[in-house]
Amino acid sequence: MSSLLSALKEAQDSVRSYDTKAQIVGVGFIFTIGIITKLGANLPGSSEFNTIAVILFWLLAIGPIMLFGFVLYPSRKTVQSLRSFEEPIHRTYYVSSESPRNLDAYLKDIRSSNWSAEIAYEIIKVSGLRDLKRTRFIRALRASAFSFCVVAFIQILRTTGLDLLGR
């Protein structure tokens, strides 16, 4: 039983670590985009935005921020379903506010629970969430890297006198 609890704790800690990573990288991305935008505005050329510039800003700056947000707040529907589990799961390890029980019903469920099955259920569920958060975190990092490359390319072109944004 202790090894199952250790596995569950590791999976839960891993899920929390992706939240922390996404918050840190998201804030870093916001500050970096601010610095890049400020530097870009100081380059020669008009500071008026046209439609393409606004669209690019939203795609390159706001898009990755939204992707980091998806790491922090994944939809419950995106985590794999475990309904095909044969062992009756009373969900006594993690009590959901969506299916409220009174104290007597909860104590009855605790007494009749197969704790190995309850913990195994939670491990599988949390591991699915961990994998989802990892995938989304990597996707957000890739989008950020792409944004940095595009912004750098646009700024390099502006220094040569070629302005793709029409400024």
Backbone as CSV, one residue per row, in Angstrom:
resi,resn,N_x,N_y,N_z,CA_x,CA_y,CA_z,C_x,C_y,C_z
1,MET,0.824,-1.190,0.000,0.000,0.000,0.000,0.870,1.257,0.000
2,SER,1.979,1.233,0.740,2.822,2.435,0.803,3.436,2.759,-0.554
3,SER,3.741,1.733,-1.348,4.295,2.007,-2.677,3.250,2.648,-3.581
4,LEU,1.981,2.261,-3.430,0.913,2.895,-4.204,0.744,4.358,-3.797
5,LEU,0.784,4.607,-2.488,0.672,5.993,-2.022,1.859,6.836,-2.494
6,SER,3.049,6.235,-2.527,4.228,6.946,-3.032,4.072,7.274,-4.509
7,ALA,3.549,6.322,-5.276,3.333,6.555,-6.708,2.311,7.664,-6.925
8,LEU,1.263,7.666,-6.134,0.251,8.711,-6.249,0.839,10.073,-5.882
9,LYS,1.622,10.131,-4.817,2.240,11.398,-4.410,3.167,11.914,-5.498
10,GLU,3.937,11.033,-6.105,4.844,11.448,-7.180,4.064,12.016,-8.351
11,ALA,2.980,11.358,-8.727,2.164,11.836,-9.846,1.538,13.193,-9.517
12,GLN,1.042,13.354,-8.298,0.448,14.635,-7.893,1.499,15.749,-7.869
13,ASP,2.686,15.450,-7.355,3.763,16.440,-7.327,4.163,16.850,-8.739
14,SER,4.187,15.882,-9.639,4.540,16.164,-11.024,3.512,17.079,-11.678
15,VAL,2.227,16.837,-11.403,1.167,17.698,-11.937,1.356,19.123,-11.424
16,ARG,1.614,19.271,-10.145,1.815,20.604,-9.570,3.051,21.291,-10.158
17,SER,4.086,20.504,-10.453,5.304,21.109,-10.994,5.052,21.721,-12.370
18,TYR,4.166,21.119,-13.173,3.849,21.716,-14.473,3.091,23.024,-14.297
19,ASP,2.262,23.121,-13.271,1.593,24.388,-12.981,2.636,25.468,-12.690
20,THR,3.592,25.135,-11.836,4.630,26.094,-11.466,5.470,26.482,-12.677
21,LYS,5.871,25.478,-13.463,6.675,25.761,-14.656,5.919,26.661,-15.621
22,ALA,4.647,26.377,-15.848,3.860,27.178,-16.787,3.711,28.610,-16.286
23,GLN,3.529,28.787,-14.982,3.419,30.141,-14.432,4.721,30.912,-14.614
24,ILE,5.832,30.281,-14.289,7.134,30.941,-14.384,7.458,31.282,-15.832
25,VAL,7.313,30.316,-16.724,7.644,30.551,-18.125,6.672,31.550,-18.746
26,GLY,5.400,31.476,-18.371,4.419,32.429,-18.891,4.755,33.858,-18.509
27,VAL,5.105,34.086,-17.246,5.488,35.427,-16.793,6.777,35.864,-17.490
28,GLY,7.729,34.967,-17.594,8.969,35.287,-18.307,8.714,35.647,-19.759
29,PHE,7.805,34.922,-20.387,7.455,35.203,-21.779,6.831,36.591,-21.902
30,ILE,5.926,36.930,-20.996,5.278,38.248,-21.032,6.321,39.361,-20.899
31,PHE,7.234,39.236,-19.955,8.269,40.255,-19.784,9.171,40.339,-21.014
32,THR,9.537,39.199,-21.553,10.421,39.176,-22.712,9.761,39.814,-23.926
33,ILE,8.497,39.491,-24.159,7.780,40.106,-25.282,7.709,41.617,-25.087
34,GLY,7.504,42.069,-23.857,7.482,43.506,-23.579,8.800,44.171,-23.937
35,ILE,9.887,43.529,-23.571,11.213,44.071,-23.884,11.438,44.087,-25.391
36,ILE,11.110,42.990,-26.054,11.296,42.903,-27.504,10.443,43.944,-28.217
37,THR,9.203,44.103,-27.783,8.310,45.078,-28.407,8.841,46.496,-28.213
38,LYS,9.333,46.781,-27.022,9.893,48.110,-26.736,11.110,48.371,-27.616
39,LEU,11.978,47.381,-27.739,13.146,47.536,-28.604,12.725,47.708,-30.059
40,GLY,11.743,46.931,-30.482,11.259,47.021,-31.859,10.653,48.374,-32.168
41,ALA,9.979,48.959,-31.189,9.361,50.275,-31.392,10.414,51.361,-31.541
42,ASN,11.595,51.143,-30.999,12.661,52.139,-31.093,13.445,52.054,-32.390
43,LEU,13.193,51.027,-33.182,13.864,50.924,-34.473,13.280,51.962,-35.425
44,PRO,14.032,52.337,-36.455,13.514,53.332,-37.392,12.228,52.854,-38.061
45,GLY,11.344,53.797,-38.330,10.093,53.452,-39.006,8.914,54.018,-38.250
46,SER,7.791,54.029,-38.907,6.568,54.553,-38.316,6.079,53.629,-37.212
47,SER,5.456,54.201,-36.193,4.964,53.378,-35.086,3.490,53.043,-35.229
48,GLU,2.870,53.382,-36.367,1.462,53.069,-36.561,1.299,51.582,-36.855
49,PHE,0.296,50.993,-36.213,0.010,49.585,-36.452,-0.982,49.460,-37.597
50,ASN,-0.760,48.474,-38.427,-1.768,48.147,-39.425,-2.386,46.807,-39.053
51,THR,-3.316,46.332,-39.826,-4.051,45.106,-39.496,-3.130,43.907,-39.340
52,ILE,-2.168,43.761,-40.234,-1.250,42.615,-40.157,-0.446,42.667,-38.863
53,ALA,-0.018,43.854,-38.463,0.757,43.986,-37.227,-0.068,43.586,-36.014
54,VAL,-1.328,43.984,-35.989,-2.198,43.638,-34.859,-2.431,42.131,-34.809
55,ILE,-2.702,41.528,-35.960,-2.913,40.073,-36.015,-1.657,39.338,-35.573
56,LEU,-0.500,39.769,-36.077,0.754,39.131,-35.671,0.995,39.278,-34.176
57,PHE,0.718,40.458,-33.631,0.892,40.651,-32.194,0.043,39.652,-31.415
58,TRP,-1.218,39.526,-31.784,-2.103,38.617,-31.051,-1.668,37.168,-31.210
59,LEU,-1.252,36.784,-32.391,-0.815,35.398,-32.593,0.497,35.112,-31.876
60,LEU,1.439,36.034,-31.988,2.777,35.785,-31.459,2.924,36.091,-29.973
61,ALA,2.176,37.038,-29.462,2.324,37.409,-28.052,1.246,36.797,-27.177
62,ILE,0.016,36.904,-27.587,-1.082,36.424,-26.752,-1.280,34.915,-26.904
63,GLY,-1.038,34.373,-28.096,-1.215,32.931,-28.330,-0.453,32.053,-27.346
64,PRO,0.868,32.238,-27.196,1.603,31.417,-26.226,1.139,31.611,-24.784
65,ILE,0.729,32.837,-24.431,0.222,33.065,-23.073,-1.021,32.217,-22.837
66,MET,-1.895,32.161,-23.841,-3.100,31.327,-23.720,-2.730,29.848,-23.596
67,LEU,-1.720,29.415,-24.347,-1.302,28.011,-24.257,-0.767,27.681,-22.865
68,PHE,-0.022,28.594,-22.249,0.427,28.361,-20.875,-0.768,28.314,-19.927
69,GLY,-1.785,29.097,-20.204,-3.013,29.044,-19.411,-3.699,27.694,-19.503
70,PHE,-3.648,27.072,-20.678,-4.249,25.745,-20.844,-3.512,24.690,-20.027
71,VAL,-2.230,24.921,-19.732,-1.499,24.004,-18.844,-2.068,24.125,-17.434
72,LEU,-2.306,25.350,-17.010,-2.764,25.587,-15.644,-4.192,25.129,-15.413
73,TYR,-5.034,25.266,-16.416,-6.454,24.972,-16.238,-6.962,24.018,-17.309
74,PRO,-6.552,22.750,-17.251,-7.047,21.806,-18.259,-8.511,21.461,-18.006
75,SER,-9.227,21.220,-19.061,-10.631,20.821,-18.946,-10.703,19.414,-18.382
76,ARG,-11.691,19.163,-17.558,-11.858,17.814,-16.997,-12.214,16.814,-18.082
77,LYS,-12.829,17.283,-19.134,-13.252,16.393,-20.211,-12.069,15.851,-21.001
78,THR,-10.912,16.521,-20.926,-9.766,16.086,-21.709,-8.964,14.988,-21.020
79,VAL,-9.190,14.757,-19.737,-8.494,13.682,-19.036,-9.212,12.373,-19.340
80,GLN,-8.421,11.344,-19.580,-9.009,10.067,-19.989,-10.060,9.566,-19.005
81,SER,-11.052,8.899,-19.548,-12.129,8.353,-18.721,-11.739,6.968,-18.221
82,LEU,-12.106,6.665,-16.997,-11.792,5.361,-16.406,-13.071,4.591,-16.106
83,ARG,-14.107,4.836,-16.848,-15.397,4.206,-16.573,-15.394,2.698,-16.830
84,SER,-14.451,2.219,-17.605,-14.437,0.794,-17.936,-13.774,-0.052,-16.852
85,PHE,-13.467,0.549,-15.728,-12.809,-0.139,-14.629,-13.772,-1.152,-14.013
86,GLU,-13.346,-2.401,-13.850,-14.231,-3.461,-13.353,-14.474,-3.382,-11.850
87,GLU,-13.450,-3.019,-11.101,-13.564,-2.932,-9.639,-14.456,-1.741,-9.281
88,PRO,-15.398,-1.899,-8.341,-16.230,-0.749,-7.957,-15.382,0.316,-7.251
89,ILE,-15.421,1.508,-7.788,-14.665,2.624,-7.225,-15.648,3.557,-6.525
90,HIS,-15.406,3.792,-5.253,-16.286,4.658,-4.464,-15.781,6.101,-4.429
91,ARG,-14.595,6.305,-4.973,-13.958,7.628,-4.989,-13.847,8.185,-3.573
92,THR,-13.312,7.347,-2.707,-13.144,7.745,-1.313,-11.820,8.469,-1.080
93,TYR,-10.860,8.275,-1.978,-9.562,8.934,-1.793,-9.664,10.419,-2.113
94,TYR,-10.311,10.739,-3.209,-10.504,12.136,-3.600,-11.997,12.401,-3.651
95,VAL,-12.473,13.228,-2.746,-13.901,13.516,-2.661,-14.209,14.679,-3.592
96,SER,-15.131,14.456,-4.500,-15.519,15.477,-5.464,-16.729,16.252,-4.957
97,SER,-16.670,17.553,-5.101,-17.809,18.378,-4.689,-18.968,18.264,-5.673
98,GLU,-18.711,17.670,-6.840,-19.768,17.500,-7.838,-20.742,16.388,-7.461
99,SER,-20.289,15.448,-6.663,-21.183,14.380,-6.204,-21.153,14.354,-4.674
100,PRO,-21.830,15.310,-4.050,-21.763,15.422,-2.587,-22.393,14.217,-1.880
101,ARG,-21.776,13.858,-0.763,-22.292,12.773,0.075,-22.397,13.293,1.495
102,ASN,-23.299,12.670,2.237,-23.325,13.014,3.656,-22.266,12.176,4.363
103,LEU,-22.007,12.479,5.603,-20.936,11.819,6.339,-21.174,10.319,6.473
104,ASP,-22.404,9.906,6.751,-22.695,8.475,6.906,-22.423,7.710,5.611
105,ALA,-22.837,8.258,4.487,-22.604,7.594,3.196,-21.111,7.512,2.899
106,TYR,-20.376,8.561,3.221,-18.937,8.564,2.989,-18.238,7.526,3.863
107,LEU,-18.601,7.450,5.130,-18.007,6.450,6.026,-18.330,5.034,5.564
108,LYS,-19.534,4.817,5.060,-19.912,3.505,4.527,-19.045,3.160,3.313
109,ASP,-18.829,4.145,2.433,-17.970,3.919,1.268,-16.538,3.611,1.685
110,ILE,-16.050,4.277,2.721,-14.692,4.027,3.205,-14.556,2.584,3.684
111,ARG,-15.525,2.113,4.448,-15.460,0.745,4.984,-15.538,-0.307,3.879
112,SER,-16.254,-0.019,2.803,-16.427,-1.026,1.749,-15.440,-0.865,0.591
113,SER,-14.521,0.077,0.704,-13.590,0.340,-0.400,-12.455,-0.663,-0.444
114,ASN,-12.046,-0.984,-1.665,-10.807,-1.705,-1.910,-9.757,-0.607,-2.107
115,TRP,-8.932,-0.387,-1.087,-8.036,0.761,-1.117,-6.979,0.657,-2.197
116,SER,-6.574,-0.536,-2.542,-5.625,-0.675,-3.655,-6.270,-0.180,-4.942
117,ALA,-7.525,-0.547,-5.158,-8.237,-0.110,-6.364,-8.479,1.396,-6.334
118,GLU,-8.839,1.937,-5.170,-9.087,3.378,-5.054,-7.827,4.175,-5.389
119,ILE,-6.706,3.751,-4.820,-5.452,4.470,-5.058,-4.978,4.256,-6.492
120,ALA,-5.122,3.042,-7.013,-4.742,2.785,-8.408,-5.553,3.660,-9.356
121,TYR,-6.840,3.810,-9.079,-7.705,4.678,-9.878,-7.168,6.108,-9.881
122,GLU,-6.814,6.611,-8.701,-6.288,7.975,-8.595,-4.952,8.112,-9.311
123,ILE,-4.093,7.094,-9.206,-2.796,7.139,-9.889,-2.999,7.246,-11.395
124,ILE,-3.885,6.419,-11.942,-4.134,6.449,-13.387,-4.721,7.795,-13.798
125,LYS,-5.652,8.293,-13.015,-6.295,9.572,-13.326,-5.289,10.724,-13.269
126,VAL,-4.499,10.788,-12.208,-3.526,11.871,-12.050,-2.402,11.745,-13.077
127,SER,-2.018,10.522,-13.416,-0.984,10.332,-14.434,-1.459,10.836,-15.791
128,GLY,-2.728,10.619,-16.102,-3.288,11.152,-17.344,-3.252,12.669,-17.359
129,LEU,-3.569,13.275,-16.228,-3.519,14.730,-16.112,-2.082,15.231,-16.251
130,ARG,-1.140,14.524,-15.636,0.280,14.895,-15.741,0.729,14.871,-17.197
131,ASP,0.373,13.808,-17.924,0.767,13.702,-19.328,0.131,14.799,-20.171
132,LEU,-1.118,15.129,-19.880,-1.805,16.203,-20.596,-1.104,17.540,-20.351
133,LYS,-0.764,17.813,-19.098,-0.092,19.068,-18.773,1.294,19.129,-19.417
134,ARG,2.011,18.025,-19.437,3.336,17.993,-20.067,3.222,18.311,-21.549
135,THR,2.269,17.677,-22.225,2.064,17.911,-23.653,1.735,19.373,-23.916
136,ARG,0.846,19.926,-23.123,0.456,21.324,-23.311,1.602,22.276,-22.986
137,PHE,2.408,21.943,-21.983,3.548,22.781,-21.622,4.555,22.822,-22.767
138,ILE,4.853,21.665,-23.335,5.798,21.605,-24.455,5.238,22.360,-25.657
139,ARG,3.941,22.231,-25.915,3.309,22.970,-27.017,3.450,24.478,-26.799
140,ALA,3.246,24.938,-25.575,3.379,26.370,-25.276,4.825,26.833,-25.434
141,LEU,5.782,26.004,-25.007,7.193,26.356,-25.186,7.541,26.473,-26.664
142,ARG,7.056,25.541,-27.475,7.321,25.591,-28.919,6.704,26.838,-29.543
143,ALA,5.482,27.171,-29.138,4.836,28.376,-29.666,5.625,29.620,-29.263
144,SER,6.142,29.640,-28.035,6.951,30.770,-27.584,8.230,30.881,-28.404
145,ALA,8.888,29.762,-28.632,10.115,29.765,-29.433,9.830,30.259,-30.851
146,PHE,8.737,29.799,-31.431,8.343,30.249,-32.768,8.092,31.754,-32.763
147,SER,7.396,32.244,-31.740,7.121,33.681,-31.632,8.409,34.486,-31.564
148,PHE,9.348,34.038,-30.743,10.621,34.743,-30.636,11.340,34.781,-31.981
149,CYS,11.335,33.669,-32.699,12.001,33.611,-34.007,11.348,34.567,-35.002
150,VAL,10.030,34.592,-35.046,9.328,35.482,-35.980,9.575,36.941,-35.620
151,VAL,9.484,37.276,-34.336,9.725,38.659,-33.909,11.160,39.067,-34.244
152,ALA,12.121,38.199,-34.005,13.518,38.501,-34.336,13.678,38.708,-35.839
153,PHE,13.054,37.861,-36.631,13.133,37.969,-38.089,12.558,39.305,-38.564
154,ILE,11.402,39.681,-38.030,10.768,40.954,-38.412,11.663,42.127,-38.026
155,GLN,12.249,42.071,-36.846,13.109,43.172,-36.413,14.387,43.245,-37.244
156,ILE,14.937,42.099,-37.607,16.127,42.093,-38.471,15.790,42.690,-39.830
157,LEU,14.638,42.326,-40.380,14.223,42.897,-41.663,14.047,44.412,-41.567
158,ARG,13.504,44.885,-40.452,13.310,46.335,-40.281,14.647,47.067,-40.269
159,THR,15.691,46.448,-39.723,16.993,47.115,-39.696,17.599,47.213,-41.087
160,THR,17.162,46.354,-41.997,17.652,46.408,-43.380,16.827,47.349,-44.239
161,GLY,15.754,47.906,-43.671,14.904,48.818,-44.422,13.683,48.151,-45.014
162,LEU,13.601,46.838,-44.940,12.434,46.115,-45.448,11.474,45.910,-44.285
163,ASP,10.296,46.496,-44.378,9.330,46.421,-43.281,8.103,45.650,-43.736
164,LEU,7.988,44.412,-43.294,6.859,43.564,-43.680,5.537,44.054,-43.120
165,LEU,5.583,44.813,-42.051,4.356,45.261,-41.401,3.873,46.608,-41.924
166,GLY,4.597,47.195,-42.842,4.168,48.442,-43.450,4.243,49.634,-42.527
167,ARG,5.187,49.613,-41.611,5.309,50.745,-40.675,6.381,51.686,-41.148
